[in-house]
Amino acid sequence: MRGGIRSEEPTGELFRNCAELNMDPATRGTSRVSSAFTSLFRTGGGSQHKYPSLGHDGEDSESQTQLLPGESTAEDLDEESQLQQQQRKRRGLLYQLVWGDPNKIFVKLIMFLLMVPLFSYLAAASLRVLSPNPSPCDSPELGYQCDPKTTHTLGQYSPFFSVPSDISPSVPEGCRLTFAQVLSRHGARFPTPGKAAAISAVLTKIKTSATWYAPDFEFIKDYNYVLGVDHLTAFGEQEMVNSGIKFYQRYASLIRDYTDPESLPFVRASGQERVIASAENFTTGFYSALLADKNPPPSSLPLPRQEMVIISESPTANNTMHHGLCRAFEDSTTGDAAQATFIAANFPPITARLNAQGFKGVTLSDTDVLSLMDLCPFDTVAYPPSSRTTSSSPLGGSKLSPFCSLFTAQDFTVYDYLQSLGKFYGYGPGNSLAATQGVGYVNELLARLTGSPVVDNTTTNATLDGNEDTFPLSRNRTVFADFSHDNDMMGILTALRIFEGVDGEKMMDNTTIPREYGETGDDPAGLKEREGVFKVGWAVPFAGRVYFEKMTCDGGGDGEILQSEEKQDKELVRILVNDRVVKLNGCEADELGRCRLDKFVESMEFARRGGDWDRCFV
């Protein structure tokens, strides 16, 4: 690293087993794979693991059964008595003490009443964690589709939805996938501490000062703000389960042998809890889909147990999936400045309307109104999709938070554009150092695509990337899954030149929303890609994901790039952002958005030379 502090040694918890996850979701806001699910995993032969094998269901079945006090031995009983005695033994001590005594009818009744809700809860929890589609609103294939005019215009707080693509995301005819990697944002979460404090403050301000509420605002009087902070919500957990299911369904052809650890995804996660939990839930979905597809015989269970590399987010740690080392970038305020200018120009009419029509006795500021708008996404994603239903939804799915009804479709266009401005100028092309934050990850991607060592002097960790256990480059490894944050993914996408077609001066004006961004009431999910438009909800929503694919095609494949015989055996690279195929820049992409691998590597010249890392410490 040039001019900065380099932390080469792995710090904190480096490995976590993807199956060793038994936390109580009620206490942490995150769901872990159930103990029943962990029994499907084992330590793979020949692979490097840091943990001993987990116990399996039924492993205690060979333990000696103890006689209860006063029981006779088998030698003292006739054949029928021996059979009865053995049956009682199998029932266990608790069974005999409660259910085996006919005089304890009252105790039986109490036990029954206690066990019914317990089993109901466990069944419901299991279905929620492992169900591929617990709600018509949210599915592995299309993501969140209820109330799209609102839920798809919430900026980076939008739940994942499949973005329409001008180019088919299907694998082209005559082509075969040889590599797949996903870079994913964590699932829907509770507000950060700062945002939670702002939301709580404006609600307190309203409740203590308002002397009258309009009918649509009256619910605020009885609304208790009890959302958590930072962690995944139950909705976010399910988003990531769905993401894992979809990833398996799309790339099942690359899972050559599910009993071989090297055939399964190699998982890394940046070290914040919600990111780790997202990786774990993704893994749950992936393996549940694999088991449903393969239906392995009992003799092949448990499956190889997968480990996760967790990379520290400490201020001095080298982590390609978390910014923090580039001092000049960390000190920049371009995103905040752009948003402040836009709020001053566009929020006063919204604020004036709420002050005049919503309350009496309280005067809200523009930032107060922004906090109320933030409650629309955060209150909506705070609950499992199936727990808040309404017949008014066309799909019969989740009900929006009542805070969403306080604002119009035009208000949410303003809100969505505000969030896009913040990401574009803070962590994207509008910040001259944003791409540099992503070059380390791009160089890791190039290493995986080419099977060659990582060459980088920016944010990579040489200790991890130089070790086959923590950054495998074996040719047998073809499936990878990385988990990060929206801000970091913005830098990576910028370094990949994904946003080169966006005209910042025209399309990302600080005062006026460009007409091309979307007319009032437009549904972004129903709009085809608009040239030069940047929408942050299309790039890094909750549970947003980027797929990196490598494929080979025969001479009959689609695209001129395959017509020359000398190119038929060349590998092609393609990138999909939330199911939208993006046409790659600077590498002679064909009409299907793909580039030859060698041309793609050449097009990443900015990343390969280290970006502008020297500017970080001037």
N, C-alpha and C positions, 0 to 999 in steps of 0.2 A: 504494500500500500504506500502511496506517495504522499508524504506530508501529514499523515494521520496516525492515530493509535490503532495498532493491529492486535486483536485478541485471537490468537491461533488456537488456544486450548479450548476444547468444548467445556462449557460451564453449565452448572445446574444439572437438570435431569436430561440427559442426552437421549436415552432410549426409553420408550414406553411401549409395552406390549399392547397391540391393538385389540386383544381379547381380554386383557386384565383390567376390566372397567366395571366397578361395582358400586359407584357412588349413588347416593340417594338423590334423585332429581328434585325432590321437594326441598332439599337443603341447599343445593348448589345451583339450581336452575339449569343444570346440564344432565343429559341422559347418557348413561353408559350401557354397554352391551350387557344384557342380563346374564346371570350365572348359568342359565340353561344354554345360552348361546356360546359361552366360553368353552363348553364341553365339545364344541365342534372343531377346536383347534388343538394342534400338537406341535412340538418342536420338530422342524423339518430336518431330515437327515442331511448332514454335511453342511448345513447353513450355520451362520454365526448368530447365536442368541445369548442374551444376557440374563435370562430368567429360567428357572427350572420349569418343567412341564406342569401345567395346571391339572388339578384333579378332574376326573371324569364322572359323569353320572353313574352311580352304581358301584363306585370303586370300594365302598365299604361292605359290599354284599358278602364278602368272604370272611368278615370278622365273626368271632365266636358269639353265639347267642347265649346270654346268661339266664339261668333259671331264676324265676321269681321266688321270693321267700315262701317256704311251705310247699313248693312243688315237688312232686315225686319224680324219681328218675325213670328212664325208659324201661329199665330192667324190672321195675315193680308193676308195670302196667301190661294189660293184654294188648293185642294188636289194635283193637278199636280205640282204646284209651291212648295208645302211643300216637295214633293219627290225630286225635283231638288235641293232644299236648303239643304236637308239632305245629298245628294250625294256630294255636294260641301264641306260640313263640313268634311266629311270623308277624303276628299283629303288633307286637311291641308292647312296651310297658304302658305308654299313654293310652293305647287302645283298650287294654285290659282294665285299666283303672277307671276309665270313663264309659266306654261303649260296651265293655264286656259284662258289666254288672247290671242286671235287669232292674235292680232297685234304684238306680240312679237316673231315672227318667228326667228329672228336673235338670240335672247336670247336663244330660245329653241335649236337652232343648236349648240350654244356654250356649253350649258349644256349637250347636248347629247355627244358631242365630249369629254368633260371632264369626263363624267360618264363611258363611254365605257372602257377606260384604267383602271379606278378605280375598276370597277367590275371584269375586267380581272385579275388584280393584286390580289384582294381578293380571287377570285376563285382559282388561281394558288397557293396562299399561303395556302389556306385551304387544297388543294389536297396534297401539299408537307408535311404538318404537319400530316395529318390524313390518307394519303394513305398508305395501307399496302405494296405496292410495286411500288414506283415511277420509278424504273429503273430496267432493266433486270440484271444489275450488282449486285445489293444488294437486298436481299429478307429476310423476317422474318425467313424463314425455313433454308436457307443455308448460310446466310450472304453474304460477298463480294466474287464474283467468277470470276471477270474479271481480265485478265492478272495475273493469280495466281503465275507464276514463279517469278514475281516481288512483287506483293502486299501481298503474303503470306510469304515473306522473309524480312520483314521490322522490325523484332523484335517486341518490344512492341508498335511500331507505325503502325503495320499492322492493317487494319480494321478487325473487327470480321469476322471469317469464321468458319464454322462447321468443327471440326476436326474429321477425320475418327476414328472409334472405333473398336477394336477387339471384344468387347462385344456389343451386340445390345442395343442401348439406349432406346428402347421401353419398356413399362411396361410389365414384363413377364406374360405369360398366367397364369390365375388363381390367380393373385395378384391384390390388390386394394390399391391405394395410400391413405394414411391417413394424410400426412404432406408434405409440399413443402416450401422451402426457397431458394431465390436466393441472392447471393452476387455478385454484379456487379461493374465493373470498369465503370467510366464515358465514354461517347462517344468520338469520335475523336475531338481533340481540336487544337487550334493554338499553336505555340511554346511557351515555358516558356520565361520569360524576358531574362534570360541568353543566351538561345539558339537563340532567335530572334536577340540579339545583335551580336552574333558570325556570324549568317547568313548574316546580313546586312553588317558586316565588310568585309567579304570575297567578297561579290558582289561589294562593293565600291572599294576594292583593284583591282579587275579585270577590272572594268569599267574605273578606273583612270590610269591604267598602261598598259593595253593590247594594243598592236599596230596592232595585227592581230588575227582574230578568225577563227578557222576551221568551215566548213559549219554547222556541228551539234551544234556548240557553239555560232553561230551568234545571236541567239535569246536573249542571255544574254544582248547584247547591248541595247535592247529596253525593257528589263524586269524591271518592277518597283516592288520592294518588298513592298507590302502594306498589308501583312497579319496582323491579329490582334494578341493579346497576351492572352494566358491562357484560354480564354473562348471557349465553344463549337463552332464548325463550323456548318453550315447548314447540312453538311453531318453527323456530329456527332449527331445532333438532330434527324435526321431520323433513324440513327442506333438505338437510344434508343426507338423511337416509334416502330420500328420493334421488338425490344427485348420485349417490353411490349405485343405486339400482340402474339409473340411466347409463352411467358410465360402463357398467358391466354389459348391459344389453347392447350398447353400441360397439364395444370392443371385445366381445366374447371370443371372437376368432383368434385373438392374440393370447388367450389363456390356453396354452398348448396342453398342459398337464396340471390340473389343480392340486395334485399331490406333490408337485415340485415347487418349492418356495421361490425359485427364480422365475417361475412362470406367472407369479402373482404380483400385484402392484407393489412397488417400493414407495413407501410413504414418508414424507417429511412435513413438519409443521413448525411454523414460527411459534415462539414460546409463550404467547399469551393464552390464558386458559380457554377463552372462547374459540380460539383457533385450533387448539389441541382437541377440544370437545367436538368441533366440526369434523376434524379428520377421523375421529373415532366413530361418529355417527355415519359418516360417509362409508367407512369400512363396514359397519353393520349392514348398510343397504347393499353394498357390493357383494358381500358373502351370502346374504339372504337370497339375492338374485342368482348367484352362482349355484347355491344348493337347490333352489327351485328348478333351475335349468338342468343341472347335471344329475340330480337325484342320486347322489353317490351311495353305493352299498355300505352297510354298516362296517364292513371290513376296512374301508378306506378312511373311516373317521377315527379320531379327529383330524381335521385338515391341518396342514402346516401352519404354525402360529407365526403371524407377521409382527415385526417390530416397527416402531415409528422413530425416526430421528427427529428429536425436538431441539431446535436451535434457539439459544438464549436471545432475549430482546434487551439485555442490559445495554447501557449507553456506550460501552466500549467493545461490544461483541460484534464480530464480523458476521453479518447475516444478510444474505441476498434477498430475503423475503421481508425485511424490516429496515426502513431507513433510520438514520440516527447518527452516522459517522461524519457526514458532510456538513461541517459547521455553517458554511455560507448558505446552504439550502435550508437548514434548520432555522436559521435566523430570518429567512425571507418572509415577507408579509404580502406578497402579490395577490394571493387568493383572497385574503381577508379584505384587502383594499378594494378589489373588484366587487366583492359582495356588498361592502358598505356603500359604495357608489350606487349600486343597483337598488338596494333597499331604500335609500333616500329618494330615488327617482320613482319607484314603483309601489312601495308599500303604503304611503299616506292615504290613498283612496280606500284601501282595504281597512286600514286602521280607523279611518273616519266613519266608515259604514258600521263597523262593530261598535264603536263608541256611541253612535247615534241610535242604532237599532237593537243592539244586544243587551245593553245594561243602562242603568242610571246610578249615579253616585260613584262611578269609577271611570278613570281615564287611562286607557291603555296606550302604551308606546308602540312604535313599529317593532321593536325587539320583543315586546310582550306578545304581539300578534304572531310573530314568527314562532315563539315557543308554543302557542296554542296550535299552530299548524303542525309543529313537530309531533304533537300528541296524536294526530291522525294516524301516521304510520306506526308509531311506537305502541300506542294502545291497541291498534288493530293486530299487530303481530305478537302481542304479549300472551295470547291464548291459543290453544290448539284449534285448528281450523274448524273441526266438527263440533266445538262446544258452543258456538254462537251462530245459530242458523236463522235464516229468514226466508219466508216464502217469496219475497220480492226479488230475490236474486235469481237470474235466469238459470243458474246451475244449482240452485238450492244449497249454496255453500255458506261461507262465513259472512257474518254481518260486520260492516265497517264500524269502526269506533264512532260514537256519536259526535266526536269532535270534527270528523270529516264533514258532517252536514252543516257546519257553521260557515263553510266556504263554498264558493262557486267553482265551476270547471275552469273559468278564466283565472281565478285565484291560484289554482293548482298548476296552471301553466306558468304563472309567475314564480311559484315556489320551485317547480321543477327546473326552470331556467336558472334561478338563483343557485341551486345546488350544482348545476352543471358549470356555472361560472367559477364557483369555488374550487372545483376539482381541476378545471382546465387551466386556470391561472395559478393555482397553488401546487398541483402535483402532476400537471400535464404539459402540453406543448407551450402554454402561456408562461411557463417558468423555465428560464434558460438552463437551469440545472436539473430539471426533473428527469430527463432522459438519462443523465449520468447516474441517477439513483438506481436505474434498472439494468445497467450494463453488466453487473456481476451475474445476475440471473440469466441474462441472455447468453453470456459466455458459458455458463453451466449447461444451458439448453444446447448450445452448439456442440459441447463435449459429448452430451448424450446422443445427439443426432448422428455424430460422426464416429463415436466410440473412441475418442481420443482424450488425453488428459486436459483438465481445465487450465486455460491460460488467462489469468486475470490478476490485476493489481489494485482492485478497488474494494469491493465489499465481500468477496468470497473468503471462506475460511480454509486456508491451505491444509490444515490438519484434517478436517472433515473431508474435503474434496479430494485429498490425496490418499484416502483409505477406501479400499474396496467394500468394507463393511458399511461405511456411512455414505459413500457416493459410488455405487457400483457402476462399472462401465462394461461389464461382461456382455458379450453379444447375445447371451441368453436372456438378458434383461431387456424387455421391450415395452413394459407398462410402468408408468410412474404417476404419482399423485402428490402434489405440493399444495400447502394451505397457508394463506396469508391474509392481508388486509386490503381494503379498497385503495388507500393512498399508495401503497407499495405496488399494487397491480397497475395503477395509473402510470407510474414511472417505468415499469417493465413494458407496457403497451406502447409508451412513447418511444422507448429505446428500440422497439421492434418496428418502428416507423408506421404503426397502424393509423395514426392520426394525421399523416402528412397531407391528406386532402382537405383538411379543415382550414378554412380561411378565418383566422382568428379575428382580424379586423372587421370582417363583414358579418361573420356568423356568431361571434362571441362578444358583441357590443356590451359595454358596461351599463348602458342606460336604457336601451330599447331592445325588445325581443324581436329578432328577425322573423319575417313572415314565414320563411322556410322552416323555422323551428316547429311550427304546428299551430294551426288556427284554433280558436277557442272550441273546446269540446272534441278536438281530434283525439282519436285513440292511437297512441304510438304503436301499439301492437298490431294495428290494422294498416299502418303506413309502411310502404316499401322504403328501402334505404334512400335517403335524400342526400344528394351529392354535397359534401362539405359540411354536413350537420353533425354536431357532437351532442349527444344526450348521455349524461352520466348513468342514467338508469338502464341504458342499452349496453353499457360497458361494465360497471361494477356494482350491480344491485346486491342486496343480501343474497348470499349463495351464488353469486355470479361466477362464471367459470370460462376459462379459455382452454380450448383443445388444440394441441399441437399434434399433427398427424404426419407420418411418413408413409409413402406408398410406392409400389412398383406397378407398372401397367404394361400390358402387351400391345402389339401394334394395332389392335382394333379398338383401343381405348379412345375416349373422347379427347379432343383438343389437338391442335396442330403440333404441340410440343412432342407428341408421340409418333408423328408421321415418319420422321427420319429413323432409319434402322439403327444408326449409331446411338440414338437416344432411348431406344426401347427399354434397355435395361437400367436406365438411370433412375435413381430414386427421386421422388417429388415430395415437396413439403407443402402443407396446407395448414392454415390457422382458422379456427372458428371461435367467435366471441359470442357466447350465449346463443349458440346454434346459427349465428349469422356468419357465413363464409366471407372473410375479408380478403379483398384482392391485394396481394403483397406488393410492396413498393420497391423499386430499384433492382429487381432481379428477373426482369422479362417474364412476368407472370402470364400464364395462358388465360383463356376465357373462363376457365373454371377456378381462377384465383391462385393456381399453384405455381411454384417455381422449382426448378431443378435444385437438388440439395447443394451442389457446388456454387450455383449462382446465389442461392439464399445466404450461404456462408459469406460470400463476397459482399453481399449487400449489407451485412452487419459490420461494416468496417469501423463505424463509430464506436460500437461496443468493443470490438477486438483491439482497438487502440486505447481503450480505457476511458472513452468519453472525455469529459472535461474535468477529470478528477482533481487536477492540479488547482483548479479554481476554488475548490472546496475550502482551502486553508490559506487563501490570500488575505 
